[in-house]
Amino acid sequence: MSDTGTLLRDARQERGLSIEDVSHATRIKPQFLEALEHGDYSLLPGQAYVTGFLRNYASHVGLHPDDVLQDYHAEKPFQQPTVKPATRVLESGHYREHRSRLVWAFAVVVLLLGGGFAIQQYNAIYAHPYSPPNMTPANIGAAVPTIPSQPAVQTVRLQLRAFRPVRVWITVDGRHVYSGLIRPGTGSPTWTAHRGIYVTTWKGQRVQAVVNGKVIGRLSTAPGLVVDEASPTGWQRVA
């Protein structure tokens, strides 16, 4: 257990609160709260959410958020909010998958060339002149088969419309892509993903989400940390 997690746990227990009490008040999932107390930050949706969760937890149990964040950064000075390590892991996985596909494609080409050469040699030695009849589904009266179209790749498209200036954090397919203010009247920023888009903000009542052209509504009705996810299967609250 980390020093920061011990501080949070002791403050919670001094107030006689359970993990479920804090989860209900802060709208952070119990497993995320337990991960904070044990210092296991890898279980959280992303490093960008660690500081937000720590602030919300600290405020609820009577600790000053800045003091808790100072202890956290002193304890793990190298873990600043970034998703570059995860990006490198994903890139490494994609590279291995691409290399494997190239190897298989090369093997198939070699087999096809070898088979074609063997057939050519056989025909040169044993084949007799022969003209096969021109038989197609059209000239023998059979129905021409239709090839079914392949289903389109599913994606999710998120658009944010600000009613007042609001700061948001955006993570697309596990990669942090935006952190800053969006303002009304300056255009609605849009992001597209294959797996999911995480949206984090402290003032969700100031911004509206539109997913794949469908208006979801404001992210919250009152100030407070909210984390939502837009994916090809729909919209859901994470914390």
N, C-alpha and C positions, 0 to 999 in steps of 0.2 A: 504494500500500500504506500502511495506517495505521501509526502508531507502536506501537499495541497489537499489531497483526498482525505487525509486524517483530520485536517482542520475543518473541512466541510461536514464530515461525519460527526465530529464531536459537537459542532455547533447545532446540528440537527437534533442529536440525541439530548442535548441540554434543553432544548425547547420541547422535548417530548414528541417529536414528529417522526413518522415512519416514512419510508421511501414513497409509499403510495400517497401520503399526505402532500409531500413536496411535488410529486408528479401531477397531482390534481390541481395544485395551485399554480404551478409554472407551465403546465402543459408540455413538459418534457417526459418522454417515455421512461418508465422505471429502469429499463436496462441501460439507458444512457446515463441516468443518475448513478447507478451502481458502477458503471465504467469510470465516471469522474472520481468517485470515492476510492476506487482501486488504482487510479492512474493509468488505466488501460484505454488510452485515447484512440487506439486503432479501431475500436468498436463503434465509434461515432460516424455519422454520415460523411464527414470530411473534416480536415484540420481547420477549415475556415469557421466551423461551428463551435469549436472548443471554447474560444473566448466568450462567445455569446452565451453558451450554456453555463459557463463558470460565473458570469456576471449575474445571470438570472437566479441561479442556485444561491450564490452568496447573499444577494439582496433579500431573498426570502427567509434565510436563517439568521439574519441580523448581522452579517459581516459586510465590511466595506468592499465593493467589487474591485476597486483599484488595488487594495492590499492583497486580495486573493490572486489577482492577475500578476502582481509583482512577484509573489511567491512562486507562481506557476512558471513564469519566464526565468526566474533565478534557478529553479529546479531543472528545467529543460530549456536552456537558452538556444539550443539548436533547432527546436521545433516551432518555427514561426509558421503562420498560416500559408501554406503552399501545397500544391498538388503535383509538383514536379516529380517527386519520387514515384507516385502512382502513375504519372504519365510515362516515365521511363519504363516501368513494369509493363504497361499496356503496349508501348512501342516495341519492347523486347518480345512480348508474346505475338504481336502482329508480324514481326520480322521472322520469328521461327515458323509461324503458320505459312507466311508467304514463301519461305525457303522450301518448306515441305511440299507445297503445291508445285513449285518449280521442278523439284526432283521427280515427283510423280508425272508431271507433264512431259519431262524429258524421257522418262522410261517408256511412256506410252508412244511417243514419237519414234523411239528406237524400235519398239515392237512392230509398229505399223510399217516402217521402212523395211525391216527384216522380212515381214510377211509378204509385202508387195514384191520384194526382190525374189523370194522363193516361188511365188505364183508366176512371175515373169519367166523364170528359168524353166518351170514345169511346162508352161505353154510353149516355150521355144523348142522343147525337146519332144513332148508327147501330143500336144494339141493338134487337132485337124481343123481345117477351115470349116467354119460353121457360122451361119447368120441366124441368130435367135429372132423369133417373131417379136414384133413391136407390140407388146401387151401392156396396156395401162388401164387403170380403173375407168377412164373416160371411154376408150374404144371397145371395152367389153361390157359396157352397160352397168358397171358397179358404181356405187356412190363414192365420191371422192372424200376420204376422211379429212376431218378438220382437226387441226392441232390446237388443243386448249391453250389459252393465253396464261402466262405465268402471273401469279398474284404480285401486285406491287409491294415493294419493300415498305414496311410500316415506319412512319416517323411521327414525331410530335412537334408542333410549332407553337411556341409561347410568345404572346405579345402582352406588354405591360402598359397600362394607361394611367398616368399620374394625375390626381386631382389637385395635389399640393406637392411641393418638393419632398422627396422621400429617398433615403439611401437604401440600396438593395445589394445583395451578394448573389451572384448567379454561378452555378456549377452545371456544365453541360457534359453528359456522358463521363462523369468522374473527373472533369478538368475545369478548374476555376477560370472563368472567362471574363467576369466583370465584377467590379466593386466600385460603387459611386452613386451620385445623385441622378435621379431622373426627374424632369420638371414638366409641368403641364404646358402645352402649346409648343413644344419643341420636337414633336414626333414621338411615336410609340416604338421603343426598341423591341426587336423581335429576335428570338433564338430558335434554332431547329436542332433536334437530337434524334438518335436512333433508340436509345435506352431510356433516358430520363433527364429532366431539368429540375434542379433544386433551386428554390427561391427562398432567401432569408431576409427578413426585415424586422425592424422594431416598431414600425408605424404602418401596419397593414391596412388601416382604415383609409390611408391616403392613396391607395393604388388598387387598380382593378386588373384582373387577369382574363385573358382571352386565349383559349386552348383550341387549336385547329379551327379557328373561326367561331367557336362557341364561347359566349360570355359566361365566365364563372362567377364574377362578382368581386367585391372587395375582399382582400385577404384576411381582414379581421374587422371587428367592430370597435376595438379599443386598443390603445398602445400596449405593447408587450411583444416579446420575441415570438415570431412564428416562422416555421420552416415547412414549406409545401413542396410537393413533387408533381410535375406534369410528365406523364409517360404515355406511350401509345395506347395503354389500356385505360387511361383516365387521369383524374386529379385527386390527390389525397393529402391529408395533413400528416406531416411527420412529427412535428413537435410544436 
